[in-house]
Amino acid sequence: MRGRWLEVGGQRYGLAPDDVWHQAEVIQAEGRHEVRVGGVLRASLPRVGTPAFSSDGDVECRTVASVLHDEAVHELPHGSEYVWRWGGDGPIELSLAVRGEVEVTIDSTVVPVTPSDEFTLVRVDHVAPVHEIAVRATEDGAAVADLAVYARSPA
């Protein structure tokens, strides 16, 4: 973007110089939104809904991206499940490492995962709105780790 200022969620940030292109990012994760201009953190604030974004200058490209990371290892006995809340209305990319046999449920869509004795990377694309992501252990139990969920769309 070019201009004198960028406004996100009612907070205004100066852009200098105003006649050059600046890359601005608003990152929403874990109940917060971060504002970066040129890669430099300008603010990290509690998120209240989706922050409005505006500028007094030219905006070349707007993209909305959301992310969820869970790096923990979750050991799941037979029949147990672990659930993450999402709440987005656009398509997602989901990846996670799985050891054992599980079913991944994204709202009502069930994706069986082939059993493995070692951690294996599983990737699932889902296009409908998502409120919950659940992993349920089948057979002898399982472990799941390194969950990452991404959503990107034009603003």
C-alpha positions as CSV (number, residue, x, y, z in Angstrom):
1,M,0.0,0.0,0.0
2,R,0.9,3.6,-0.4
3,G,-0.4,6.5,1.7
4,R,0.1,8.4,4.9
5,W,-1.6,5.9,7.2
6,L,-3.0,2.4,7.7
7,E,-5.9,1.8,10.1
8,V,-6.7,-1.6,11.6
9,G,-9.5,-2.2,14.2
10,G,-9.8,1.6,14.9
11,Q,-6.0,2.0,15.5
12,R,-4.1,4.2,13.1
13,Y,-0.4,3.7,12.1
14,G,1.6,6.2,10.2
15,L,3.3,5.2,6.9
16,A,6.5,7.0,6.0
17,P,7.5,7.9,3.4
18,D,4.0,8.1,1.9
19,D,5.1,7.9,-1.7
20,V,6.6,4.4,-1.6
21,W,4.9,0.9,-1.4
22,H,4.7,-0.6,2.1
23,Q,3.8,-4.2,2.9
24,A,1.4,-4.4,5.8
25,E,0.2,-7.5,7.5
26,V,-2.5,-8.1,10.1
27,I,-2.1,-11.5,11.6
28,Q,-5.0,-13.0,13.6
29,A,-4.1,-15.9,15.8
30,E,-4.8,-17.2,19.3
31,G,-7.3,-14.5,20.2
32,R,-5.0,-11.6,19.1
33,H,-4.2,-9.6,16.0
34,E,-0.8,-8.3,15.2
35,V,-0.1,-5.4,12.9
36,R,3.2,-5.4,11.0
37,V,4.4,-2.9,8.5
38,G,7.5,-3.8,6.4
39,G,7.9,-6.8,8.7
40,V,8.2,-4.7,11.8
41,L,5.6,-5.3,14.6
42,R,3.6,-2.1,15.2
43,A,1.0,-3.6,17.6
44,S,-0.3,-6.8,19.2
45,L,-3.8,-6.4,20.5
46,P,-6.6,-8.7,21.8
47,R,-8.8,-9.5,18.8
48,V,-12.4,-8.3,18.9
49,G,-14.1,-9.7,15.8
50,T,-12.5,-9.1,12.5
51,P,-10.6,-5.8,12.6
52,A,-11.6,-3.3,9.9
53,F,-8.7,-2.4,7.6
54,S,-8.4,0.9,5.7
55,S,-5.8,3.4,4.3
56,D,-5.9,6.9,2.8
57,G,-3.8,5.7,-0.1
58,D,-3.6,3.0,-2.7
59,V,-4.0,-0.7,-1.7
60,E,-2.6,-3.2,-4.3
61,C,-3.7,-6.5,-2.8
62,R,-5.7,-7.6,0.2
63,T,-5.7,-11.1,1.5
64,V,-7.2,-12.5,4.8
65,A,-5.3,-15.3,6.5
66,S,-6.0,-17.1,9.7
67,V,-3.8,-19.8,11.4
68,L,-3.9,-22.2,14.3
69,H,-0.8,-24.1,15.5
70,D,-0.7,-26.8,18.2
71,E,2.8,-28.3,18.5
72,A,2.0,-30.5,21.4
73,V,2.0,-34.3,21.2
74,H,-1.5,-35.6,22.2
75,E,-1.6,-39.3,23.1
76,L,-5.0,-40.7,22.5
77,P,-6.2,-44.1,23.9
78,H,-8.5,-46.2,21.9
79,G,-11.8,-44.4,21.2
80,S,-10.7,-41.1,22.7
81,E,-10.6,-37.8,20.8
82,Y,-9.0,-34.4,20.8
83,V,-11.0,-31.4,19.5
84,W,-9.8,-27.9,18.3
85,R,-12.3,-25.1,17.7
86,W,-11.9,-23.0,14.5
87,G,-15.0,-21.0,13.6
88,G,-14.1,-19.9,10.1
89,D,-16.3,-19.7,7.0
90,G,-13.8,-20.2,4.2
91,P,-11.7,-23.1,3.0
92,I,-8.9,-24.5,5.2
93,E,-5.6,-26.4,4.8
94,L,-5.1,-28.8,7.7
95,S,-1.9,-30.7,8.4
96,L,-0.9,-32.9,11.3
97,A,1.5,-35.6,12.2
98,V,-0.2,-38.9,13.2
99,R,1.1,-42.2,14.7
100,G,-1.4,-45.0,14.8
101,E,-4.9,-45.1,13.3
102,V,-7.3,-42.1,13.5
103,E,-10.3,-40.5,12.0
104,V,-10.1,-36.8,11.4
105,T,-13.5,-35.1,11.5
106,I,-13.9,-31.6,10.2
107,D,-17.5,-30.7,11.3
108,S,-19.4,-33.6,9.7
109,T,-16.8,-34.7,7.2
110,V,-14.8,-37.8,8.3
111,V,-11.4,-38.5,6.9
112,P,-9.9,-41.9,7.8
113,V,-6.1,-42.0,8.2
114,T,-4.1,-45.1,7.2
115,P,-2.4,-46.6,10.3
116,S,1.4,-46.1,10.7
117,D,3.8,-47.1,13.4
118,E,5.8,-43.9,13.0
119,F,4.6,-40.3,12.8
120,T,3.3,-39.6,9.3
121,L,2.3,-36.2,7.9
122,V,-1.4,-36.0,7.0
123,R,-2.8,-33.1,4.9
124,V,-6.5,-32.4,4.3
125,D,-8.1,-29.6,2.3
126,H,-11.7,-28.6,3.3
127,V,-13.8,-26.1,1.4
128,A,-17.0,-25.7,3.6
129,P,-17.3,-23.6,6.8
130,V,-15.5,-25.2,9.8
131,H,-16.4,-24.9,13.4
132,E,-14.5,-27.9,14.9
133,I,-11.7,-30.2,14.0
134,A,-11.5,-33.5,15.9
135,V,-9.1,-36.4,15.8
136,R,-10.4,-39.8,17.2
137,A,-8.2,-42.7,17.9
138,T,-9.3,-46.1,16.5
139,E,-8.0,-49.6,17.3
140,D,-4.9,-49.5,19.5
141,G,-4.8,-45.8,20.2
142,A,-2.8,-43.1,18.5
143,A,-0.8,-39.9,18.9
144,V,-1.2,-36.7,17.0
145,A,1.2,-33.7,16.9
146,D,2.1,-30.6,15.0
147,L,-1.4,-29.6,14.0
148,A,-1.5,-26.6,11.7
149,V,-4.6,-25.0,10.2
150,Y,-4.5,-22.2,7.6
151,A,-7.2,-20.2,5.9
152,R,-6.6,-17.6,3.2
153,S,-9.0,-15.6,1.1
154,P,-9.2,-12.3,-0.8
155,A,-10.4,-9.5,1.5
